[in-house]
Amino acid sequence: MFLFIYRLIINLIFLLSPIIILYRIFRNKEDPKRFKEKLCFYSKKKIKKKLIWFHGASVGEILSIIPLVFKLEKNREIDQILITSSTLSSSNILKQFKFKKTIHQFFPIDTNQLSNKFLNYWKPSLAVFIDSEIWPNMVFNLKKKSIPILLLNARITNRSFRRWKMLGSFSNDVFQCIDKTLVSNVETIKYLKYFGVKNVKSVGNLKFIQNRYKNLSLSKNLRKFILKKNSWCSSSTHRGEELISIKTHKILKRKHNNLLSVIIPRHVERSNELIEMFNHHKLNVHCHSWKSKIPEKTDIYLVDTYGETEKFFNLIKIVFVGGSFVKHGGQNPLEPVRHGCFVLYGPYVNNFKNIYNYLDKINLSKKVNNIQNLNKKIKILFKNKNKSKLVVRKVKKFGDKILISTVKEIERVLN
């Protein structure tokens, strides 16, 4: 019953896809040349040998597997690695990495026909879905073709569990197609067992793994400008959090005249909207994409390009991680931590609750409930900028163990 309803809805989406895609192209959320990949018109070719396929929804999921992909590229038994995702931002991120065997395509609309067409063309030896990215038609067709399915870094929240639970036996049918599951937290094991998933193992959260496969240096002039300022960063901000950053900046500037606030929005296509907001509050803004000389009186440095966040974490050691002052569930705090940053976050971090608990415990993060708390904590951190390199090394060591264990588990399923 639910499969029939799902297929009815997804086929309706397919029929409306030309309008949806056109709208998304207009909003700069779709690649005007590569959108056809979502309809199974491919821009890359399949090598007729052993292929391993990874699928993740967007930037966070894709970045979490980069160290894993580089490790697997060294495996001589793997001839090609295919990464699929659904967003333009994730495809732009992947362009920065120099892969030898790895290609990217957009994930097709999950109709029964298109998922079959996708599998018949790529013929993966293993399908790996990241986090909670599960598409029923694709899963059922993988099972029919006897292609092993691995759910990697599996994460099911209480909210998503309740949604799957409402679908009754349909959920059991979907989850029981999965051959092996590597979970990112203990809570997920409980939910998976409810759906009858048997081959479940915990090796740790992929987001702890160090990701150092690209150039992380900023231009000499920008480095010099940032280092001579009292700088802090608002990263992965969502609508509403930039205003909190503005108010925090104004309070801090009363005491720290030499202040620079670096803001990195989660969605850079909002840049024009943000520039208007900064101008409205009479703050001097400079955009990273402008490539011109930075005025000395710049208040806000807006990073309006994708994939350069880590470069700023290399220099700025006080970072507020967004998606946490709005009811989004938070964003991954491990990226700044791996660069020796102290992380501040708001009250809404359900998506990364276990990670934040761990970081709080080892004194690498702190919850702030309002602007006053945020301002107070930044002032304290300005006075004490030294961060324990020993703790950062511990996080790296922990991540390296997870990477080795994950590679071994994937190779076991593949073989």
LOZA-499756 format. One record per residue: z, y, x of N, C-alpha, C, O, CB in turn; residue in one letter. Coordinates in steps of 0.001 Angstrom, whole numbers, plus 500000, padded with zeros to 6 digits. Each point is the difference from the previous one (the first is absolute). Glycine has a CB too. Layout:
# LOZA-499756
ZYXZYXZYXZYXZYXA ...
This chain:
# LOZA-499756
500000498785500830500000501215499170500000501268500866499170500891499823502056497845498371M 499753501322502772500095501186500848498799500114500944499548501102500312502953498750499552F 496988499000500586498812500024500864498810500570499238499213500768500554501648497241500732L 499008501614497444498913500520499161500126501521499858499015500727500132500872497075498610F 501339502670500987500240501450499837499715500730501313499367501056500011502388498486498217I 498732499868502898499775500622501304498511500136500290499534501054500433502635497996500382Y 497087499868498943498562500022500277499270500982499081499011500615500399501128496997500360R 500347502527498033499422500967499056500186501424500531499072500808499984501397497624498077L 500754501860502413500322501343500515499220500291501282499428501079500155502873498761498828I 497680499180501942499334500228501285498485500125499828499353500725500755502485498011500392I 497590500564497866498570500139499711499678501357499389498931500566500231500932496966499441N 501079502975499546499837501340499424500022501046501116499215500948499993501881498299497843L 499823500564503130500066500899501159498686499941500784499490501022500460503022498662499678I 496955499111500003498716499828500702498885500774499293499190500658500653501553497067500146F 499214502199497878498974500719499230500145501511500151499012500735500006500923497370498360L 501306502341501754500260501440500148499981500455501463500134501189500288501232498705497627L 498466499140503014500110500308501428499056501103500498500410500778500861500279496880499422S 498064502452499219499149501110500485500619501369499735499916500895500840498089497669498767P 502617501600499219500649501277499660501239500210500859500231501092500519498910498739497123I 501665499095502503501239500079500787499684500329501457500643500857500605500465497484497849I 497896500972502101499644500200501416499430501402500221500318500652500995499227496878499244I 499620502929498844499431501352500102501101501062499996499962500962500767497953498234498077L 503055500606500282501144500925499919500787499971501311500402501047500509499742498611496982Y 500076499136503056500756499862501240499239500593501192500618500557500907500459497376498160R 497596501954500940499188500627501054500170501522499933500150500665501025498167497420498893I 501658502450498863500180501435499778501368500467500507500138501121500490498340498744497508F 502530499267501880501373500332500435500251499623501466501135500059500472499637499601497167R 498162499953503080500105499593501406500929498798500204500680499894501021498885502476499610N 500453496736498390500818498795500086499147498742500158500518498883500020501213502253498588K 496971499060501502499080498868500123498931500343501021499579501153500102500847498148497506E 499138499713503140498931500195500980498659500028499268499634499011499364501727499836502455D 497894502265498257498738500111499251498914499022500444499037499771499269501520502600500412P 499592497047501519499018499028500491500481498564499846499207499100499726499991502610501884K 502107498079498568500515498636500052500628499500498694500467498862499942499911501544502449R 499640500418496571500626499571498743499357498725499452500631499258499247499918503133500258F 498185497355500876499274498823499507500639498682500446499760498948499408498158502418500619K 502900498711501031500712498795500444500920499463498910500249498797499927499644502037502427E 500609500060496800500874499591498892499233499237498922500586499388499107500856502599501352K 497231498068499652499132499258499074499286498861500739499019499439499512500656502653499092L 500846497587502583499486498900500835498623500254500601499211499070500171502109499424498418C 498391502763501730498828500333500810500553500406501372500543501093500163498015499669497800F 501297498348503010500760500134501246499279500846501042498771500000500081502238497788499452Y 499781502933501263499434500802501087500155499293501353499422500432500998501098501657497695S 500258496829501335500188499213501221499511498566499758499862499559498859502129501880501826K 497751497851500413499489498636499883501064498971500364500868500232500841496842500616499685K 502188498027498818500874498865500281499423499185501154498822499645500000501935500284497586K 500107499778503409499605499067501063500252498603499454501089499720499499499461501933502405I 498479497488498184500128498682499364500881499055500803499580498916500405498168501405498603K 503477500118501207501002499201500703501343500225499313500050500499498876498678499651503338K 502369499478498468501330500085499385500434501453499816500062500776500953500536497021500085K 499702502550497696500414501361499650501368499958499334500250499172499124497340501548500606L 503295500181500695501294500176499339499982501344499284499560501005500558501647497572501185I 499269501434497031499903501199499150501386500526499646500851499261499505496973499903499558W 502394502135501200501229500694499613499680501010498903498988500697500067501986499000502257F 499889500381496667499836501055498990501314500732499770501038499384499756497133499293499148H 501764502658501177501149500858499697499550501165499158498845500416500084502286498919502046G 499756501197497065499626501045499044499545501278500698498915500512499724502710498518498656A 499215501487502531499696501315500563500525500132501429500148499009500715499922501961496976S 500210500276502714500316500321501389501187499211500543499906499390501065499184502868498522V 502032497753499681501213499354500481499817498526500296500413499509501051500858502134497656G 498102497650500353499772498564500158499059499715501169500229499077500782500139500617496758E 498580501099502570499017499784501066500609500272501378499790499230500937498370501394497467I 502591500469501716500623500316501285500990498919500426500163499742501193499554502690498305L 500943496938499537501007498985500330499393498766500666500706499268500694500645501549497384S 497354498941501721499380498794500582499202500275501275499478499061500602500411500022497104I 500002502168502718499180500330501174500427499220501250499138499410500653500512502869498379I 501646497691501334500387499209501182499663498515499832499638499318500959502202502327499481P 498287497877498333499691498604499676498517499710500210499632498965500556502254501007497782L 497270500949501212498549499848500133499591499956501476499182499169500394500496502030497409V 500891499694503009499682500006501432500412498688500667499301499495500879500981502998499149F 500852496964499547500447498696500535499015498899499608499617499179500833502795501573499039K 497182499233498857499112498951499499498589500117500570499284499003500084502070500927497832L 498241501282502476498682500162500619499904499231501324498902499674500453500899502585498458E 501339497455501701500023499256501264499883498494499784499797499240500947501600502575500033K 498734497763497760499886498573499676498518499609499985499235500494499172502922499578499461N 497447499050502275498587499643500143499456499218498814498789499932499789501558500049502650R 500556499432496792499563499229498835499629500892498819499356499547499054502105498591501710E 498944503122499291499664500967498944498801500815500458500065500699501011502351499421498201I 496492499789500042498760500687500394499873501398499400499373500879500593499558496895499597D 501658502431498643499887501292499327501230500228499120500523499070499386496944500773500647Q 502985501417499918501110500378499125499497501067499036499464501029500412502273498422501379I 498442500291496944499612500953498960501257500626499413500917499290499587496981499393499888L 502146502649500487501086500714499329499408500710498789499009500720500124502295499590502056I 499294499491496657499590500754498816501171500834499507501165499642500176497157498576499197T 501338502897500009501004500868499374499312500731498858498800499838499777502520500449502403S 499446500512497105499447500651498803499842501502500133499371500627499148501655497581499544S 499536502389502365500017501462500090499167500535501162499812499333501018502443500619497959T 497259501255500839499213500682501038500857500292501227499532499870501131499012501147497094L 502708499378501553500890500341501113500216498807500929500058500171501218501073501520497320S 498989497107500906500207498812500835498771499685500839500127499561501143501457499550497148S 497228501108501157498771499754500774499870501019501128499519499668501083499363499372496870S 501542502193501799499959501038501044500963499686501134499693500239501167499677501448497104N 501797497776501385500996499617501010499430498951500950500183500084501215501666500427497159I 497459498499501061499494498880500802498928500420501005499779499312500996500733499200497088L 498825502608501660498962500479500906500558500358501378499257500049500981499490500801497038K 502564499400502054500605500442501265500268498853500971500267500228501180500761501646497569Q 498899496906500756500336498851500836498735499337500553499003499845499294503091499799499351F 497969499974502618498843499390500660500094498470499915500462499330500924499355502661500647K 499736497494497305500016498552499786498763499349500605498963500645500160502360499684497738F 498793498395502435498862499241500514499421499066498944498784499832499905502208500303502379K 499879499266496935499560499010499014500203500465498555499571499327499062500966498908502603K 500110502899498162500486500396498674499116501041499337499565500965500628502725498527500138T 497453500287497934499221500948499190500776500335498726500909499272499601496908499806501321I 501809502025498456500634500416498744498974500109498882498890500491500204502859500740501094H 498635498308497526499217500206498778500970500342498878501186499682500083496984498705500680Q 501335502255498196500854500286498853500122498765499112499050499233499849500274503192500234F 501846497398499338500284498856499132499206500132498705499959501084499418502355498677501577F 497054499158498539499188500098498784500859500133498740501171499619499993497065499026501145P 501178501891497813500666499991498691500247498543499622499108499164500144499780503033499130I 502303497498500249500425498608499859499480499318498726500772499403499249501249501216502043D 496681499474498476499419499202498916499764498589500530499935499786501210498962502262497725T 500977497009500164499769498609500403498695499876500787499939499295501007501331499906496970N 497693501488501556498681499937500645500015500612501396499489499404500948499457500698496799Q 501648501101502381500002500689501295500895499298501022499662499940501182499900502206497619L 501568497329500752500878499292500946499313498735500530500142499656501173501893501241497618S 497225498421500339499227498833500428498910500388500991499792499332501012500678499582496790N 498843502173501888498919500483500866500551500371501379499384499707501025499354501144496953K 502418499790502031500662500396501246500307498765500851499690499968501191501307502055497657F 499607496975500542500399498786500732498797499181500457500030499402501076502075500550497594L 496843500017500524498792499255500376499299500625501202499349499310500785500385499996496833N 500410502021502511499361500680501134500856499880501270499487499631501056499412501980497338Y 502398498699501508500843500080501194500543498640500423500251499776501184500357502535498150W 499575496781499714500480498636500293501180499993500984499900499409501075497775499753498511K 503437501487500055501142500038500928500638498627500193500027499182499081500386503170500220P 500097497407501900500746498766500273501451500147499545500696499012499765497797500488502199S 501947501752497917501355500306499539500004501377499359499414500943500532501605497615501281L 499646501555497039500159501289499325501451500437500111500906499254499628497203500224498769A 502115501727502112501359500516500196500175501274499172499333501004500248500776498001502094V 500788500947496678500307501171499179501307500619500481500984499294500222497802499705497789F 501220502329502150501138500697500599500888500629498930499513500603499043499112499842503001I 502672499404498136501044500545499119499950499375498606500395498847499821499512503299501461D 499610498610497736499980499486498622498611500154499387499844500111498784502592500467500960S 496562499426501131498622500244499573499356498702499515499305499324500759500512502585500880E 500416497750497095499533498738499429499041500284498840500352500689499043501807498160501638I 496624500609499423498978500195498965499640498637499392499459499140500696499624502926500505W 501212497730497507499884498676499364498644499314500142499949498836500397501711501980498024P 497237499874501265498688499340500085499690499542501419499484498903500211499725502499497881N 501110499445502873499752499643501397500858498801500403499525499082500667499905503319499857M 501843497618499062500918498905500341499527498682499394499981498974500681501917502664499438V 497721498385498605499548498774499338498718499455500632499832498787500133501225502017497744F 498052500091502506498740499558500602500195499486501429499290499093500435499506502566498133N 502147498909502150500349499472501322500526498568499876499652499121500789500877503215500023L 500309497457498185500572498670499786498914498973499649500011498871500491502130502209498744K 496920499342499903498898499107499609499160499583501203499485498884500056500462502215497699K 499921499828503219499176499728501180500822499383501142499506499819501112499002502089498226K 502760497775500356500902499372500982500155500825501276500113499449501095499222498341497986S 500669503550500765500242500910501123501491500322500017500516500536499019497122500458500847I 503077498693501231501444500247500033500350501477499833499316500883500519500912497129500948P 500867502234497789500462501358499724501373500203500615500917499212499768497751500862498095I 501468500988502925501289500364500595500399501369499467499236500959500105500294497677501999L 501668501453497324500547501293499580500892500490501134501030499396500301498881500005497198L 499680501700503123500622500477501245500872501226499733499616500914499271498431498197502049L 503153500879499299500933501114499826500291500234498521500133501138499549499013499909502570N 500950497858497139500127500053498538501207500829499576501104499862500527497801497895499321A 500835503104499181501069500873499506499864500147498487499044500595499504501045500657502707R 500882498196497067500022500155498545501268500752499632501106499520500250497558498339499385I 501182503311499776501153500791499580500481499510498643499307499244499320499863502754501982T 502008498435498315500543499637498689499076500463498880499839499318498988502484500825501944N 497074501024499264499084500553498994498743499141499855499587499677498887501280502620501629R 498524497333500624498784499180499935500312498580499517499168499368499348499837501999502516S 502205498127498459500416498687499509500052499989498473499535499055499362501786500571502749F 499246501426497311500102500070498534498615500014499356499787499417498937502390501822501281R 496873499450500457498623500052499459499341498628500038499395499567499019500407502814501736R 500319496929500395499415498666500107500671499023499022499343499137499417500111501319503005W 501859499699497412500765499110499125499517500083498554500001499000499281501969501257502236K 497620500933498064499500500218498635498727499199499719499671499728498846501333502560501207M 498289497340501007498729499284499841500184498481499903499026499255499892499868502588501368L 502359497713498779500313498589499773499323499044500972499993500229501209500302500354496434G 499135498340501813499408498931500822498787500487500802499642499388501006501158498950497302S 498569502755501258498874500562500743500430500380501417499270499759500962499727501092496886F 502193499743502275500530500378501318500224498770500861499669499996501186501422502019497807S 499477496933500407500201498745500735498677499442500515499910499525501132502105499995497459N 496953500544500552498670499491500382499439500764501199499385499412500889500199499926496722D 500636501984502400499497500839501096500759499703501289499391499695501025499972502102497328V 501965498291501598500818499863501204499934498596500599500088499838501217501416501915497869F 498342497237500065499973498634500508498672499639500677499856498905500546501742500493497647Q 497436501525501770498753499822500769500212500312501482499205499600500851499466500991497097C 502413500127502346500256500435501372500527498827500828500964499339499614499516503015499582I 498878497400501939500356498857500839501231500260500857500811499099500216496796500275499814D 502534501856500460501165500331500820500351501468499835499117500850499882500270497356501767K 501909502086498342500455501379499850500988500351501098500987499295500213498661500570497309T 500075501240503176500931500558500979500582501268499396499280500979499801499432498044502184L 502585500971497722500612501108499266500545501069500938500324499727501156500247498688497010V 499526502816501311500524501114500797501479500243499739500653500710500765497082500316499204S 502814498385498940501429500158499715500527498821499183499227499253499400500501503245500667N 501581497346499918500653498859499344499827500053498488499846498963499355501818500948502507V 498360501292497569499862500177498552498718499350499480499998499398498927501296502744501236E 497629497981500591498704499466499589500024498481499874499338499444499124499564502493501991T 501855497381499753500086498530499946500487499547498636499461499057499420500992500860503046I 500566500757497024500576499674498691498959500124498893499905499138499127502330501650501679K 496980500299499237498988500222498963498865498976500087499509499522498977501056502919501051Y 499024497226501197498910499039500180500404498599499528499192499276499419499978502080502527L 502054498284498303500489498693499547499989499902498482499766498928499441501659500917502605K 498829501275497292499961500034498533498606499614499499499865499338498971501920502456501004Y 497176498629500767498618499707499596499494498662500559498820499673499873500765502791500027F 501310496780500710499640498658500453499297499950501335499379498991500334500469500419497327G 500239501670503115499383500005501332500895499202500949501201500260500077497691502008499502V 500543496773501136500807499080500800499996500296501496501061500019500625498463498296497662K 499313501915502291499904500144501451500281501450500415499084500768500296499236497341499784N 502972502244499932500419501381500271500810500043501287500875499162500220499143501370497310V 499689500450503321500712500137501269500248501470500321499178500859499683499784497005501133K 502162502414499807500323501373500412499889500116501511500734499335500731500801500954497286S 497557500549502452499875500244501450500310501461500343500031500374501172498234497802498973V 501966502649498819500303501416500226498893500907499494498884499557499724502455499794502258G 498993501925497901499072500992499459499005500468501061500394500452501076501373500277497303N 496937499159501308498936500405500939500115501453500434499552500365501087498974497958497850L 502068502499500222500043501434500295500927500332501177500038501141500462499484499292497126K 501232498555502897500805500201501203499163499887501273500458500376501079501515498728497689F 496807500381501111499188499733501193499445501291500590499500500868499284499905496884499786I 500695502354502246499482501164500719498483500066499899499320498981500123502626500913501449Q 497523501305498205498552500173499853499524501047500995500025501196499710500077498169497838N 499461500181503638499604500927501068498595499711500501499793499764501190502597500450499470R 496648499805498427498640499625500387499028501184499924498786499807499928501689497876499257Y 500058503531500833499101501149499949500576501153500813501177499990500361498003499296497368K 499997501686502549500412501169500761500984500825499169499686500416498886498099499614502354N 503402500199499311501028500714499239500311501376500578501074500546499746499881497255499626L 498132502760501391500257501308500602499291501112499236498841499866499606501427499029502621S 500445502193497577499425501204499387499405500877501108500223499760501186501458500157496883L 497571501085501526499413500904500993501107500710500786501109500196499502496854500133499024S 501720500041502677500980500624500891500615501260499380501213500201500065497516498886501893K 500431501756497443500488501249499398500920499745498819501004500690499828496907500427500908N 501742497877498438500834499685498835501337499421500449501047500341499451496891499246499159L 502021499535502392501249499433500542500929501118500491501193500017499700497570497874500971R 500667503018500074500767501110500559500600500860498893501152500426500085497364499570501933K 500683500254496936500450500834498873501173499333499278500994500657499691496666500263500036F 502225497775500005501054499275499268501288499918500821501092500204499470497140498456499344I 501635501042502475501178499778500842500827501268500242501192499917500297497550498244500786L 500632502997498790500779501225500214500677500497498722500700501012500008497724499583501825K 501355498673497068500581500372498710501152499077499623500130498898500534497651501997498751K 503057499574499783500913499104499297499172499351498898499758500609498958502346500807501562N 497463497353499710499039499362499094500634498832499234500809499242500534497335501432501021S 501463499213497196500345498830499196498775499660499153499087500814499867503414499789500078W 497484498201499487498791499527499317500334499415498631500970499256499851497973500279502374C 500242500810496778500022499346498688498764499124499932498877500502499965502397501421498913S 498930496776501103498876499064500071499834499215498705500974499706499307499382500115503154S 498380499840497218499663499217498800500559500642498735500527499314499124499447498613502272S 499906503395498519500548500712498847499116499834498762498775499912500086502272501738501481T 499620498312497286499323499936498705500196501330499278500821500822500406499523496659499453H 498896502719499069500071501258499250501447500301499600500669499164499393496980500471499749R 502817501538501196501384500407499724500827500026501268500918500811500128498899498223497586G 499871500092503222500784499944501238499605501084500992500798500377500858499441497182498799E 498540502944500233499603501125500863500807501249499632500342500796500875497320498240499363E 502643501135498479500815501144499565501418499881500565500600500997500402498024499208497480L 501901498579502145501314499759500612499948500354501490500944500578500541499547497581497773I 498412501493502334499821500321501428499939501506500226500549500519500972498234497316499345S 500543502854498771499900501470500078501387500636499898500362500857500806497328499056498169I 503075499657500030501345500565499789500913499699501181500811500834500401498898498914497122K 500149499051503027500780499621501185499617500878501188500863500457500750499300497170498408T 498539502604501005499512500847501091500599501408499900500435500568501002497420498097499075H 502164501882498725500503501368499809501485500101500333500447500987500584497828499371497641K 502490498610501397501437499994500302500212499875501509500801500732500582499706498231497160I 498768500101502891500146499773501438499612501221500822500581500265501053498968497330498551L 499455503149499899499478501133500775501011501150500102499886500856500878497808498504498389K 503282500654499840501044501024500081500775499901501316500453501000500557499737498969496938R 499943498797502980500745499770501243499080499702501182500306500364501135501591498784497496K 496969500187501100499069499602501065498685500755499832499096499554499293501973498151500856H 498844503436500509498793500819499866498782499317500613498870500187499549502561501858500493N 498823497163500989498930499310500716499729498634499347500023498970500675500620502223501481N 499100498808496525499913498768499214498551499641499673499193500867499664503061499633499369L 497434498211501071498696499497499572500219498774499109500656499037500398498222501835501726L 500569499181496679500063498858499088498619499357499937499030500634499584502834500444499051S 498055497677501774498739499255499953500007499164498720500911499202499778498895500723502784V 499184500260496610499929499274498731498766499102500000498877500455500216502318501429498579I 499044496828500958498919499004499965499976499373498611500751499059499742499464500468502759I 498936500977496596499978499457498630499455498576499965499168499622500824500533502697498299P 500773496909499927499521498623499838498511499995499687499265499129500466503009500150498731R 497280501698500008498586500092499621499448501340500475500280501043499409500088497458498569H 498842501458503100499540501247500624499003500767499138499741501178500246500628497756501956V 499067500396496779499071500724499117500703501082499176499344500785499315499254497150500570E 502732502106500181500778501040499316500177501247500873500728500918499624500467497285499100R 498158501833502415500226501066500983499772501407499439500814500894500235498509497487501515S 499590501825497518499720501335499449501099500459499045500402501163499997497150498380500231N 502916499517498970501108500282499076501251500413500783500716500918499599498338497428498731E 501199500973502782501194500289500805499881501331500730500977500742500105499383496809500173L 498448502753500227499790501290500677500306501154499042500640500981500380497593497976501109I 501305500913497273500299501020498972501500500139499782500514501109499856497299498397499028E 502885499363501093501457500014499803500704500712501148500899500810499776498934497047498942M 499757501838502519500619500638501163499736501514499996500893500800500281498836497053501031F 499052502512498369499652501428499929500809500715498918500435501136500188497249498322500621N 502513499864498057500788500557498895501432500303500441500612500970499553497967497755498813H 501943500416502526501370500187500499500041500856501266501027500099500671499576497688498340H 498249502832501298499878500928501125500378499348501339500677500588500843499823501287497576K 499025496878501730500201499276501257498666499898500736498964499762499380502970498921499626L 498092501492502287498785499917500809499660498529500248500784499265500600499732502970500502N 498314497350498433499610498596500126498810499855500937499097500836500015501759498717497672V 499157499371503092498858499656500858499678498526499784500894499154500027499733502616501710H 498086497922498047499582498621499734499526499313501281499350500610500849500008500050496812C 500977498079502453499636499208501182498484499918500176499506499956501127502599498712498591H 497164501312499182498540499852500052499287501263500465498815499947500330501376498397497846S 500499502778501856499343501259500344499582500071501468499031500687500323502303500397497890W 499364498233502670499648499933501427499937501369500676499375500158501049499358497781498436K 501909503025499911500019501345500595501379500259500610500923499204499822497351501633498499S 501856500264502387501270500348500640501082500190498936499777500629498965498991500466502960K 502400498348498359501093500068499019500739501328500166500516500291501079499731497173498925I 499808503341498933500738501275500086501475499761500294500598499053499490497779501986498908P 502198499817502417501397499844500414500961500005498814501038499340500042498382501761502112E 500244499632496799500900500131498842499780498931498936500417500179498856499632502249501581K 499314496482499912499761498914499047501331499409499526500849499628500810496936499861500304T 502383500430497564501190499373499408499759498522499715500817499137500321499824503065498670D 498193497536500385499675498642499562498754499514500722498958500654499965502082499779497779I 499070498413502912498830499354500588499641498836499079500720499003499933499914501674502477Y 498238499463496877499595499008499008499032498996500624498912500370500440501409501319497713L 500078497048501883499134498947500531499119499507498857500430499209499161501290500103502610V 497042501170498213499079499728498889498924498989500400498893500018499463501524502295499662D 499916496808501818499086498937500434500754498673499955501227499961500092497456501645501398T 500557497313498366500623498676499926500178499385501390499231500277500921499749499407496808Y 502046499481502401500146499127501156500599500622501240499951499394501071498159499450498034G 502465502366500786500544500655501194501504500203499931500586500669500851497238500458499424E 502794498293498709501438500166499784500823499623501217500906500736500392498712498816497215T 500070499298502996500792499512501133499967500947501191500956500057500774498581497634498462E 499378503048500916499897500963501099501093501058499900500528500469501008496996499143499095K 502806500752498657501037501005499778501390499395500171500920500677500460497550500543497970F 501689497500501199501277499319500209500320499861501486501167499902500380498492498858497473F 499316501231502979500207499930501450500721501235500526500683499937501022497260498666499170N 501903502535499102500565501274500454501181500472499161500983500518500530496772500066500299L 502139499231497850501021500528499085500949498875499617499571498988499445498829502768499664I 502880498413501180500944498889499857500881500091498748500876499158499800499120500686502667K 499780501163496698500722500112498727498969499888498882499150500878499855502691500594501164I 498224497461498190498957499732499011500600499691498632500819499092499852497699500053501975V 501059501630497178500298499651498610498836499149499489498846500421500080502531501722499533F 498917496669499865498954499115499492499922500143498477500982499784499290499373498589502640V 498466501992497590499798500312498587499913498800499074500246498859500390498618503130500391G 500777498311497982499989498994498951501407499613499601500199499023499277497624500139501569G 503170501610499629501408499651499803500791501048499219501109499721499544498751499015502568S 499585502462497728500612501006499127499351499990498619500489500637499067500044500771502942F 498360497861497876499350499780498703500110498505499703500221499210500917498149502773499383V 501483497624498463500203498599499619498761499155500326499324499466499121502246501276499050K 498173499168503129498865499218500494500473498696500643499278499002499992499430503124500376H 502489497884500182500519498796500648500058500085501506500397499045500668498719499706497447G 500481502415502437500068500200501445498747499564500735499121499349499435503301500351500382G 497513500675501460498929499584500910500649499347501211501205500128500216497240501742499000Q 500745497430501571500501499234501135500626500902501077499310500850500563498933497425498965N 503061501548500763500639500845501016499876499463501427500406500673500948501169500028497291P 497873498103501924500015499368501315499039500632501001500230499934501207500407497989497650L 498294502684500650499043500640500906500674501094500827499869499990501224498278499506497155E 502580501462500997500691501007500829501116499403500858500209500435501133499257501249497121P 501257497319501211501098499388500755499495499379501298500651500106501039500562499451496813V 497616499791502086499444499363501200499661501007501091499831499633501163499266498569497384R 500804503067501074499724501055500982501262500781500361499921501070500605497753499106498495H 503491499289500528501262500625500385500441501130499106500836500810500398498623498560501869G 499993500705496521500365501065499067501213499614499154500230498821499730497372501900500208C 503157500268499655501070499790499018499403500306498627499354501030499810502517499577501866F 498352498493497378499355500109498684500981500476498935501109499480499875497311498697500777V 501153502814498591500726500470498819499207499598498769498770500002500029502250501952501243L 499667497702497650499299499549498792500802500336498752501219500166500051497712497987501260Y 500363501944497568500620500327498723500568498771499297500063498921500589498365502990499216G 501991498249498923500700498920499292499129498875499461500527498962499601501087502736499821P 497045498480500554499136499005499356499206499190501040498873500355500345500953501149497633Y 500777497408502512499352499205501047500019498501499672500168499170500894500502502575500780V 499160497914497061500063498596499580498999499104500727500275498826500248500489501974497542N 498066499764502552498962499193500669500390499570501413499475499021500529498839502190498118N 502616499536501956500387499718501389501520499933500147500550500348501044497358500793499752F 502753498409498149501465499994499957500615499234501166500923500495500648498937499671496881K 499637498632502742500562499164501066499804500628501380500878499933500861498679498051497728N 499266502630501601499720500646501291500939501184500211500566500165501081497016499119498780I 502583501541499102500891501160500131501446499574500223500725500644500757497738500664497775Y 501962497609500814501363499499500213500204499627501472501042500288500590499035498858497027N 498908500209502962500069499597501411500023501228500912500788500054500944497992497807498508Y 500361503124500271499923501199500837501256500852499880500448500587500985497074499390498760L 503053500094499048501268500719499805501103499359500837500824500676500616498474499977497048D 500685498008502333501035499230500696499991500264501506501057500067500627498760498176497603K 498987501907502350499906500243501447499821501491500314499609500385501102499401497321499179I 501291503116498703500028501462500168498665500601500438499941500845500894502447498923499673N 496538499772498777498677500592500252499437500698498769498891500533500035500698497696501662L 501178501767497213499552500701498797501209500476499194501122499528500184496765499080499757S 501846502344499156501080500559499181499432500454498656498978500684499934502290500051502143K 499417498869496866499603500414498652500475501429499736501143500346500299498957497254498897K 499010503230500237500354501365499584499646500133498517498893499658499584500706501304502774V 501341499532496862499824500019498543499362501277499458499515500018498869502446498511501013N 498036502541500921499463501271499517499593500876501186500146499608501158501302500250496768N 498042501325501764499528500923501044501141500405500928499813500111501212498413500738497227I 502954499372500989501154500424500805500357498927501044500251500305501166500616501054496874Q 499147497366501503500278498884500931498942499912501089500309499793501174500819498956496973N 497621501412501445498879499911500947500119501094501056499862499740501195498659499279497006L 501734502200501350500132501142500892501172499818500974499880500273501194499133501190497019N 502116498072501251501207499805500816499762498965501101500401500196501147501018500402496865K 497922498295501623499764498914500961499012500424501086500175499648501166500289498678497024K 498494502433501433499021500467500993500675500931501007499718499931501196498420499865497102I 502751501073501221500737500907500897500812499216501036500027500352501179500097501352496968K 500536497230501393500788499158500902499090499331501033500332499934501184501362499666496983I 497145499900501367499058499310500892499357500945501006499667499585501110499892498784497069L 500262502900501448499485500992500947500965500165501179499575500219501134499236500976496980F 502499498697501602501004500145501055500038498774500908500249500103501201501092501361497278K 498404497359500911500077498753500765498669499269499919499822499128499150502657500700500409N 496595500516501308498641499448499942499851498658500721498975499333499864500205502997500008K 501823497281500878499896498743500758500128498787499092500931499917499199500013501239502798N 498152497930498121500030498783499181500170498808500920499485499994501117499050501053497101K 502174497962501325500267498819500810498734499169500191499501499403499047502862500579500118S 497115499978502063498811499199500306500325498506499922499120499170499767500006502680501713K 502148497827498718500425498605499946499782499422498605499519498875499857502175501575501941L 498663500327497168499842499538498619498522499873499650499598499065499307502581502025500063V 497017499853501110498559499950499746499393498751500623499125499364499413500790503145500514V 500560497143501275499525498780500661500387498757499206499258499019499960500919502133502257R 501002498901497148500441498881499163499057499793498823499668498868499648502702501578501022K 497200500665498721499061499924498876498682499388500473499408499174499305501667502849499604V 498466498389502282498755499458500554500118498499500273499092499230499686500417503012501335K 501608497359499562500228498592500306500019499164498725499444498903499953501851501759502091K 499348499868496936500063499343498696498591499833499424499653498942499475502646502034500128F 496900500084500503498624499976499494499118499016500746499160499333499395501117503029499946G 499910497543501980499209499065500812500240498550499577499069499195499972501029502427501940D 501158498049497759500335498652499539499300499688498681499496498895499796502725501265501364K 497755500830497947499348499823498697498500499774500186499404499158499328502346502299499575I 497641499308502020498570499875500272499645498593500491499057499382499505500865503068501041L 500833497054500423499732498671500559500143498924498933499164499102499901501641501681502340I 500264499308496954500238499012498934498900500027498946499570498953499517502884501275500872S 497094500972499257498966500147498973498669499423500464499318499314499238501839502735499925T 498473498228502083498757499467500563500023498471499974499010499364499637500758502678501837V 501360497378498910500137498529500005499826499428498607499343498974499824502200501182502131K 499051500510497039499905499497498618498565500089499482499537499094499308502842501610500280E 496917500375500740498604500146499568499125498931500650499158499391499341501184503088500357I 499863497301501592499203498995500719500258498596499477499100499159500000500944502299502017E 501201498281497531500309498690499421499219499771498710499438498926499786502847501179501235R 497686500918498122499254499891498731498509499882500273499302499223499349502466502119499466V 497752499424502142498571500010500336499538498665500540498871499581499743501293502841500731L 500694496908500269499624498737500622500286498787499111499732498866500398500708502194501801N 
